[in-house]
Amino acid sequence: MRSGAGTTTAISFSVDSATQITAVSPAEPAGTMLITVTTAGGTSNGISYTYA
């Protein structure tokens, strides 16, 4: 998992199923960032996440 401009990597993650992961990210400043997941098959379309 990467957030922002691809500069922040998840602290940890687990694969819950073929279509779901759980990730823990480091603290970020308040605001909305684009979250992506990268695998051997490529990078996902991003989803917006708002840090409060």
Jmol script that loads the backbone (N, CA, C; Angstrom):
load data "model"
ATOM      1  N   MET A   1       0.842  -1.159   0.000  1.00  0.00           N
ATOM      2  CA  MET A   1       0.000   0.000   0.000  1.00  0.00           C
ATOM      3  C   MET A   1       0.892   1.228   0.000  1.00  0.00           C
ATOM      4  N   ARG A   2       0.557   2.174  -0.834  1.00  0.00           N
ATOM      5  CA  ARG A   2       1.263   3.455  -0.846  1.00  0.00           C
ATOM      6  C   ARG A   2       0.224   4.568  -0.797  1.00  0.00           C
ATOM      7  N   SER A   3       0.612   5.654  -0.156  1.00  0.00           N
ATOM      8  CA  SER A   3      -0.296   6.793  -0.085  1.00  0.00           C
ATOM      9  C   SER A   3       0.397   8.040  -0.599  1.00  0.00           C
ATOM     10  N   GLY A   4      -0.397   9.049  -0.841  1.00  0.00           N
ATOM     11  CA  GLY A   4       0.148  10.310  -1.324  1.00  0.00           C
ATOM     12  C   GLY A   4       0.750  10.163  -2.706  1.00  0.00           C
ATOM     13  N   ALA A   5       1.940  10.690  -2.870  1.00  0.00           N
ATOM     14  CA  ALA A   5       2.615  10.640  -4.169  1.00  0.00           C
ATOM     15  C   ALA A   5       3.441   9.366  -4.277  1.00  0.00           C
ATOM     16  N   GLY A   6       3.022   8.308  -3.592  1.00  0.00           N
ATOM     17  CA  GLY A   6       3.758   7.056  -3.645  1.00  0.00           C
ATOM     18  C   GLY A   6       4.970   7.040  -2.749  1.00  0.00           C
ATOM     19  N   THR A   7       4.986   7.918  -1.757  1.00  0.00           N
ATOM     20  CA  THR A   7       6.160   8.040  -0.907  1.00  0.00           C
ATOM     21  C   THR A   7       6.012   7.365   0.445  1.00  0.00           C
ATOM     22  N   THR A   8       4.820   6.983   0.828  1.00  0.00           N
ATOM     23  CA  THR A   8       4.591   6.360   2.126  1.00  0.00           C
ATOM     24  C   THR A   8       4.174   4.917   1.928  1.00  0.00           C
ATOM     25  N   THR A   9       4.876   4.008   2.576  1.00  0.00           N
ATOM     26  CA  THR A   9       4.583   2.582   2.463  1.00  0.00           C
ATOM     27  C   THR A   9       3.950   2.093   3.756  1.00  0.00           C
ATOM     28  N   ALA A  10       3.050   1.142   3.661  1.00  0.00           N
ATOM     29  CA  ALA A  10       2.386   0.585   4.846  1.00  0.00           C
ATOM     30  C   ALA A  10       3.412   0.042   5.835  1.00  0.00           C
ATOM     31  N   ILE A  11       3.132   0.223   7.120  1.00  0.00           N
ATOM     32  CA  ILE A  11       3.969  -0.333   8.180  1.00  0.00           C
ATOM     33  C   ILE A  11       3.834  -1.849   8.190  1.00  0.00           C
ATOM     34  N   SER A  12       2.606  -2.310   8.018  1.00  0.00           N
ATOM     35  CA  SER A  12       2.338  -3.745   7.956  1.00  0.00           C
ATOM     36  C   SER A  12       1.064  -3.967   7.148  1.00  0.00           C
ATOM     37  N   PHE A  13       0.892  -5.201   6.681  1.00  0.00           N
ATOM     38  CA  PHE A  13      -0.351  -5.538   5.983  1.00  0.00           C
ATOM     39  C   PHE A  13      -0.589  -7.034   6.091  1.00  0.00           C
ATOM     40  N   SER A  14      -1.835  -7.419   5.901  1.00  0.00           N
ATOM     41  CA  SER A  14      -2.187  -8.836   5.845  1.00  0.00           C
ATOM     42  C   SER A  14      -3.154  -9.045   4.687  1.00  0.00           C
ATOM     43  N   VAL A  15      -3.072 -10.202   4.070  1.00  0.00           N
ATOM     44  CA  VAL A  15      -3.978 -10.552   2.986  1.00  0.00           C
ATOM     45  C   VAL A  15      -5.147 -11.291   3.610  1.00  0.00           C
ATOM     46  N   ASP A  16      -6.329 -10.675   3.551  1.00  0.00           N
ATOM     47  CA  ASP A  16      -7.525 -11.247   4.164  1.00  0.00           C
ATOM     48  C   ASP A  16      -8.235 -12.217   3.228  1.00  0.00           C
ATOM     49  N   SER A  17      -8.188 -11.938   1.936  1.00  0.00           N
ATOM     50  CA  SER A  17      -8.827 -12.795   0.940  1.00  0.00           C
ATOM     51  C   SER A  17      -8.256 -12.418  -0.421  1.00  0.00           C
ATOM     52  N   ALA A  18      -8.771 -13.025  -1.460  1.00  0.00           N
ATOM     53  CA  ALA A  18      -8.305 -12.726  -2.815  1.00  0.00           C
ATOM     54  C   ALA A  18      -8.642 -11.301  -3.243  1.00  0.00           C
ATOM     55  N   THR A  19      -9.578 -10.658  -2.542  1.00  0.00           N
ATOM     56  CA  THR A  19     -10.004  -9.312  -2.935  1.00  0.00           C
ATOM     57  C   THR A  19      -9.880  -8.282  -1.818  1.00  0.00           C
ATOM     58  N   GLN A  20      -9.272  -8.647  -0.690  1.00  0.00           N
ATOM     59  CA  GLN A  20      -9.211  -7.704   0.435  1.00  0.00           C
ATOM     60  C   GLN A  20      -7.893  -7.818   1.182  1.00  0.00           C
ATOM     61  N   ILE A  21      -7.320  -6.657   1.533  1.00  0.00           N
ATOM     62  CA  ILE A  21      -6.162  -6.608   2.412  1.00  0.00           C
ATOM     63  C   ILE A  21      -6.465  -5.647   3.553  1.00  0.00           C
ATOM     64  N   THR A  22      -5.711  -5.783   4.635  1.00  0.00           N
ATOM     65  CA  THR A  22      -5.759  -4.830   5.734  1.00  0.00           C
ATOM     66  C   THR A  22      -4.355  -4.270   5.878  1.00  0.00           C
ATOM     67  N   ALA A  23      -4.235  -2.956   5.901  1.00  0.00           N
ATOM     68  CA  ALA A  23      -2.920  -2.327   5.989  1.00  0.00           C
ATOM     69  C   ALA A  23      -2.908  -1.280   7.091  1.00  0.00           C
ATOM     70  N   VAL A  24      -1.739  -1.118   7.703  1.00  0.00           N
ATOM     71  CA  VAL A  24      -1.530  -0.091   8.721  1.00  0.00           C
ATOM     72  C   VAL A  24      -0.527   0.906   8.157  1.00  0.00           C
ATOM     73  N   SER A  25      -0.934   2.164   8.107  1.00  0.00           N
ATOM     74  CA  SER A  25      -0.033   3.188   7.568  1.00  0.00           C
ATOM     75  C   SER A  25       0.509   4.052   8.695  1.00  0.00           C
ATOM     76  N   PRO A  26       1.664   4.665   8.465  1.00  0.00           N
ATOM     77  CA  PRO A  26       2.189   5.592   9.461  1.00  0.00           C
ATOM     78  C   PRO A  26       1.315   6.842   9.536  1.00  0.00           C
ATOM     79  N   ALA A  27       1.479   7.609  10.582  1.00  0.00           N
ATOM     80  CA  ALA A  27       0.719   8.854  10.737  1.00  0.00           C
ATOM     81  C   ALA A  27       0.998   9.776   9.559  1.00  0.00           C
ATOM     82  N   GLU A  28      -0.014  10.466   9.121  1.00  0.00           N
ATOM     83  CA  GLU A  28       0.091  11.411   8.013  1.00  0.00           C
ATOM     84  C   GLU A  28      -0.573  12.718   8.433  1.00  0.00           C
ATOM     85  N   PRO A  29      -0.195  13.832   7.811  1.00  0.00           N
ATOM     86  CA  PRO A  29      -0.897  15.086   8.084  1.00  0.00           C
ATOM     87  C   PRO A  29      -2.353  14.986   7.617  1.00  0.00           C
ATOM     88  N   ALA A  30      -3.221  15.777   8.232  1.00  0.00           N
ATOM     89  CA  ALA A  30      -4.627  15.774   7.846  1.00  0.00           C
ATOM     90  C   ALA A  30      -4.771  16.108   6.369  1.00  0.00           C
ATOM     91  N   GLY A  31      -5.697  15.431   5.715  1.00  0.00           N
ATOM     92  CA  GLY A  31      -5.954  15.681   4.298  1.00  0.00           C
ATOM     93  C   GLY A  31      -6.322  14.405   3.579  1.00  0.00           C
ATOM     94  N   THR A  32      -6.671  14.525   2.313  1.00  0.00           N
ATOM     95  CA  THR A  32      -7.075  13.388   1.500  1.00  0.00           C
ATOM     96  C   THR A  32      -5.902  12.929   0.646  1.00  0.00           C
ATOM     97  N   MET A  33      -5.691  11.619   0.623  1.00  0.00           N
ATOM     98  CA  MET A  33      -4.609  11.040  -0.169  1.00  0.00           C
ATOM     99  C   MET A  33      -5.155   9.909  -1.021  1.00  0.00           C
ATOM    100  N   LEU A  34      -4.447   9.601  -2.080  1.00  0.00           N
ATOM    101  CA  LEU A  34      -4.784   8.494  -2.951  1.00  0.00           C
ATOM    102  C   LEU A  34      -4.039   7.259  -2.467  1.00  0.00           C
ATOM    103  N   ILE A  35      -4.753   6.176  -2.202  1.00  0.00           N
ATOM    104  CA  ILE A  35      -4.159   4.935  -1.724  1.00  0.00           C
ATOM    105  C   ILE A  35      -4.143   3.937  -2.878  1.00  0.00           C
ATOM    106  N   THR A  36      -2.979   3.312  -3.126  1.00  0.00           N
ATOM    107  CA  THR A  36      -2.856   2.304  -4.171  1.00  0.00           C
ATOM    108  C   THR A  36      -2.207   1.050  -3.613  1.00  0.00           C
ATOM    109  N   VAL A  37      -2.397  -0.046  -4.291  1.00  0.00           N
ATOM    110  CA  VAL A  37      -1.764  -1.318  -3.949  1.00  0.00           C
ATOM    111  C   VAL A  37      -0.993  -1.789  -5.171  1.00  0.00           C
ATOM    112  N   THR A  38       0.256  -2.196  -4.963  1.00  0.00           N
ATOM    113  CA  THR A  38       1.088  -2.671  -6.057  1.00  0.00           C
ATOM    114  C   THR A  38       1.421  -4.142  -5.860  1.00  0.00           C
ATOM    115  N   THR A  39       1.198  -4.934  -6.896  1.00  0.00           N
ATOM    116  CA  THR A  39       1.518  -6.362  -6.869  1.00  0.00           C
ATOM    117  C   THR A  39       2.368  -6.674  -8.102  1.00  0.00           C
ATOM    118  N   ALA A  40       2.736  -7.929  -8.264  1.00  0.00           N
ATOM    119  CA  ALA A  40       3.486  -8.338  -9.452  1.00  0.00           C
ATOM    120  C   ALA A  40       2.694  -8.052 -10.726  1.00  0.00           C
ATOM    121  N   GLY A  41       1.358  -8.010 -10.614  1.00  0.00           N
ATOM    122  CA  GLY A  41       0.498  -7.763 -11.759  1.00  0.00           C
ATOM    123  C   GLY A  41       0.300  -6.296 -12.096  1.00  0.00           C
ATOM    124  N   GLY A  42       0.811  -5.399 -11.273  1.00  0.00           N
ATOM    125  CA  GLY A  42       0.668  -3.968 -11.538  1.00  0.00           C
ATOM    126  C   GLY A  42       0.153  -3.213 -10.329  1.00  0.00           C
ATOM    127  N   THR A  43      -0.226  -1.979 -10.564  1.00  0.00           N
ATOM    128  CA  THR A  43      -0.709  -1.090  -9.499  1.00  0.00           C
ATOM    129  C   THR A  43      -2.203  -0.875  -9.653  1.00  0.00           C
ATOM    130  N   SER A  44      -2.905  -0.925  -8.524  1.00  0.00           N
ATOM    131  CA  SER A  44      -4.357  -0.757  -8.533  1.00  0.00           C
ATOM    132  C   SER A  44      -4.740   0.670  -8.880  1.00  0.00           C
ATOM    133  N   ASN A  45      -5.997   0.849  -9.276  1.00  0.00           N
ATOM    134  CA  ASN A  45      -6.566   2.184  -9.346  1.00  0.00           C
ATOM    135  C   ASN A  45      -6.618   2.684  -7.906  1.00  0.00           C
ATOM    136  N   GLY A  46      -6.356   3.915  -7.695  1.00  0.00           N
ATOM    137  CA  GLY A  46      -6.344   4.445  -6.327  1.00  0.00           C
ATOM    138  C   GLY A  46      -7.736   4.687  -5.781  1.00  0.00           C
ATOM    139  N   ILE A  47      -7.802   4.698  -4.453  1.00  0.00           N
ATOM    140  CA  ILE A  47      -9.020   5.132  -3.764  1.00  0.00           C
ATOM    141  C   ILE A  47      -8.624   6.263  -2.833  1.00  0.00           C
ATOM    142  N   SER A  48      -9.527   7.197  -2.646  1.00  0.00           N
ATOM    143  CA  SER A  48      -9.257   8.324  -1.761  1.00  0.00           C
ATOM    144  C   SER A  48      -9.480   7.933  -0.312  1.00  0.00           C
ATOM    145  N   TYR A  49      -8.602   8.385   0.547  1.00  0.00           N
ATOM    146  CA  TYR A  49      -8.731   8.171   1.985  1.00  0.00           C
ATOM    147  C   TYR A  49      -8.424   9.498   2.656  1.00  0.00           C
ATOM    148  N   THR A  50      -9.245   9.879   3.633  1.00  0.00           N
ATOM    149  CA  THR A  50      -9.053  11.152   4.323  1.00  0.00           C
ATOM    150  C   THR A  50      -8.515  10.919   5.717  1.00  0.00           C
ATOM    151  N   TYR A  51      -7.317  11.437   5.963  1.00  0.00           N
ATOM    152  CA  TYR A  51      -6.738  11.434   7.305  1.00  0.00           C
ATOM    153  C   TYR A  51      -7.313  12.638   8.046  1.00  0.00           C
ATOM    154  N   ALA A  52      -7.737  12.422   9.263  1.00  0.00           N
ATOM    155  CA  ALA A  52      -8.315  13.533  10.042  1.00  0.00           C
ATOM    156  C   ALA A  52      -7.340  14.025  11.088  1.00  0.00           C
TER     157      ALA A  52
END
end "model"
wireframe off; spacefill off
backbone 0.3
color backbone group
